[in-house]
Structures are given as C-alpha cells and as structure tokens.
Amino acid sequence: MAESYEVEVKVPIDDEKTIERMIIKAGGKRLNSEIQSDVYYDHPCRSFSQTDEAIRIRARAPDNDLPLPTSEYAPIELTYKGPKVDKTTKTRLEYTSGISNLEAITSLLHHTGFKLVATVKKHRVFFDIDGITVSIDNVEGVGKFIELELIASSEKEMQDAKNRIISLVKNLGLDPLRVVRESYLELYLSGLTK
C-alpha cells in the first residue's frame, strides 16, 4: 500500500458568507455540504496526545438534498493519522478505510483496549479550487475555520502541495501567519480544559 500524506492548512474565520464569496471569486466550485461526527480513540499502550497520532471513526451525512460524493469510504470511515511531519502545516501520514458496520468496528476498538476520547461534530461546506479541497467548517465547541487540503505521496509532492495551499491562502486574502496546526480534536480538548 502506497503511503499518502494529508497536506492541510486551516485558518480561523469570522464570516462564512464573506469567505464563500472569496472562494467563488478565486474560481472555487461548490461541491456539497455535510454533517460529520468524528469519534476519536486513544491507544491502550501509548498516549496518542503524546505521540501526535489519532484513530478516528467518521460518520458522514448529507446536509442538503445532494447525496454524499461517491467515495470508497462514505458514509463511515476509519482513519489513522500519524504525527505531523511539517513545522508550518498539519501534514501527516494518513490511512483510511471504509467500514460498513459501525457497531462492529466500535466493539472491536473497545474490546482491544482502545478508549473513547471525544466526539467532535462539524458542519462542512466543500469546494474545489484547481484540485485543492477547500471547506468552510463550523465545529461545535471550537469555532469556524477554512480548511485547504491536498493529498501527496512523496516528499516532493508534499512540498508542492504546501506551496500551492499557502499560495491559495494568500490569494484568498487570508494571513498565512494565522494558520492553525492543531487538529480539531486538539482544539476541542483544549477548550474543555479552559
């Protein structure tokens, strides 16, 4: 199995409608909107918060009359995310597999010692800008963000993806210095401790 890296940048936003207009002006095409429920687990023998890894089950549901995009993973997926490999973006190794039986995979994780950490829910509106997946995310208990993502399979592709994404951040009139490297789970958990 070839390794794939998720090259991702997210920036906090205040006004979703203004950001949507900026995305459309930059050539973005609206794809779909959906509700995502992400359930995170911790490993029984090490702390993912210390190793910067994640195991997540994501359940996706359409938020409008449009169906979910065709995907080998929809509507339920199991994902492993490795530690971040970049100092400025949230680039990390990622493996995802579709699952057909949510109860079975949840039971498997519980019976093998994985512990439930948190459930993060979000509303996402997706766009495509020249192959870059862009979403406007409203994350319960965390806030609103624009997220830009590309998948890379090599170090050169990672650098190219990072450059394209940062260029688009600037083109959208956003400040690359406001990029947030923490995951939504990290932001959610830090909000619980405040």
C-alpha positions in Angstrom: 0.0 0.0 0.0 1.4 3.4 -1.0 1.7 5.9 1.7 -0.3 9.1 1.4 0.1 12.3 3.3 -2.6 14.8 4.0 -1.2 18.3 3.5 -3.6 20.6 5.3 -3.9 24.2 6.4 -6.7 25.8 8.4 -7.3 29.4 9.3 -9.9 30.7 11.8 -12.6 32.8 10.2 -15.4 35.1 11.4 -17.8 35.3 8.5 -18.6 32.2 6.4 -20.5 34.2 3.7 -17.6 36.5 3.1 -15.2 33.5 2.8 -17.6 31.7 0.5 -17.6 34.8 -1.8 -13.8 34.9 -1.8 -13.7 31.2 -2.7 -16.1 31.6 -5.6 -14.2 34.7 -6.8 -10.9 32.6 -6.8 -12.6 30.1 -9.1 -14.0 27.7 -6.5 -16.8 25.4 -7.4 -19.2 24.4 -4.6 -19.4 20.6 -4.1 -21.6 19.6 -1.2 -22.2 20.2 2.4 -22.4 17.6 5.1 -22.5 16.9 8.8 -19.6 14.9 10.2 -19.4 13.2 13.5 -15.8 12.2 14.4 -15.2 9.8 17.2 -11.6 9.7 18.5 -9.9 6.8 20.4 -6.7 6.5 22.4 -4.4 3.6 22.1 -4.3 1.1 25.1 -0.5 1.1 25.3 0.6 4.7 24.4 -1.0 8.1 24.6 -1.9 9.5 21.1 -1.9 13.0 22.6 1.9 12.5 23.4 2.8 10.7 20.1 0.7 13.2 18.0 -1.3 10.3 16.3 -5.1 9.7 16.0 -7.6 6.9 15.4 -10.9 8.3 14.2 -14.3 6.9 13.1 -16.1 9.4 10.9 -19.8 9.2 10.1 -20.9 11.5 7.3 -24.4 12.6 6.5 -25.6 15.0 3.8 -26.7 18.4 5.0 -28.9 19.1 2.0 -30.7 17.3 -0.8 -27.5 16.5 -2.6 -26.1 13.0 -1.9 -22.7 12.5 -0.4 -20.0 12.4 -3.1 -19.2 8.9 -4.3 -16.3 7.6 -2.2 -14.9 4.2 -1.3 -15.1 5.5 2.3 -18.5 7.0 2.6 -20.5 7.2 4.7 -18.4 5.7 7.5 -14.7 5.5 7.6 -11.9 4.5 10.0 -8.7 6.7 9.8 -5.3 6.5 11.3 -3.3 9.8 11.3 0.4 9.8 12.0 2.4 12.5 13.7 2.7 15.9 11.9 5.8 16.0 9.7 6.0 19.7 8.9 6.6 22.7 11.1 4.1 25.1 9.4 1.2 22.9 8.2 -0.7 20.0 9.5 0.9 17.5 7.1 0.7 13.9 8.3 0.7 10.3 7.1 -2.9 9.1 6.8 -4.6 5.7 6.1 -8.4 5.5 5.7 -10.7 2.6 5.1 -14.4 2.5 4.6 -16.5 0.5 7.1 -19.9 -1.0 6.6 -20.6 -1.9 10.2 -20.2 0.9 12.7 -21.2 -1.3 15.7 -18.7 -4.0 14.8 -15.7 -1.6 14.4 -16.7 0.3 17.6 -16.9 -3.0 19.5 -13.6 -4.1 18.0 -11.9 -1.0 19.3 -13.4 -1.2 22.8 -12.6 -4.9 23.1 -9.0 -4.4 22.1 -8.5 -1.7 24.7 -8.9 1.5 22.8 -10.5 4.2 24.9 -13.0 6.8 23.7 -11.5 10.3 23.9 -14.1 12.6 22.4 -16.7 13.2 19.7 -16.2 16.2 17.5 -19.1 17.3 15.4 -18.9 19.8 12.5 -20.8 21.2 9.6 -18.7 21.4 6.4 -19.3 23.1 3.1 -16.9 21.8 0.4 -15.4 23.5 -2.6 -12.8 22.6 -5.2 -10.3 25.2 -6.4 -7.9 23.8 -9.0 -7.8 20.4 -7.3 -7.5 21.7 -3.8 -10.3 20.7 -1.5 -11.5 23.7 0.5 -14.0 23.5 3.2 -15.7 26.0 5.4 -16.1 24.3 8.8 -18.3 25.2 11.7 -17.0 23.0 14.5 -19.2 22.6 17.7 -17.4 23.9 20.7 -14.4 25.0 18.7 -15.3 27.7 16.1 -15.3 28.5 12.4 -12.4 27.7 10.0 -11.5 27.5 6.4 -9.5 24.3 5.6 -7.5 23.6 2.5 -6.2 20.1 1.7 -4.3 18.1 -0.8 -3.1 14.5 -0.7 0.6 13.8 -1.5 2.5 10.6 -1.9 6.1 11.8 -1.8 8.3 14.4 -0.1 8.4 16.5 -3.4 4.6 16.2 -3.7 4.2 17.3 -0.1 6.3 20.5 -0.7 4.5 21.2 -4.0 1.1 20.8 -2.2 2.2 23.0 0.7 3.3 25.7 -1.7 0.0 25.6 -3.7 -2.0 25.7 -0.5 -0.1 28.6 1.0 -0.4 30.5 -2.3 -4.1 29.9 -2.3 -4.4 31.1 1.3 -2.7 34.4 0.3 -4.9 34.6 -2.9 -8.0 34.4 -0.7 -6.8 37.4 1.3 -6.0 35.3 4.4 -2.9 35.7 6.6 -0.6 32.6 6.4 0.6 33.6 9.9 -2.8 32.7 11.3 -2.6 29.1 10.2 -3.6 26.7 13.0 -1.6 23.4 13.2 -3.7 21.8 15.9 -6.3 19.3 14.9 -10.0 20.0 15.7 -9.7 17.3 18.4 -6.8 19.2 20.0 -8.7 22.5 19.8 -11.8 20.8 21.2 -9.9 19.2 24.1 -8.0 22.4 24.9 -11.4 24.3 25.1 -12.6 21.8 27.7 -9.7 22.5 29.9 -10.1 26.3 29.9 
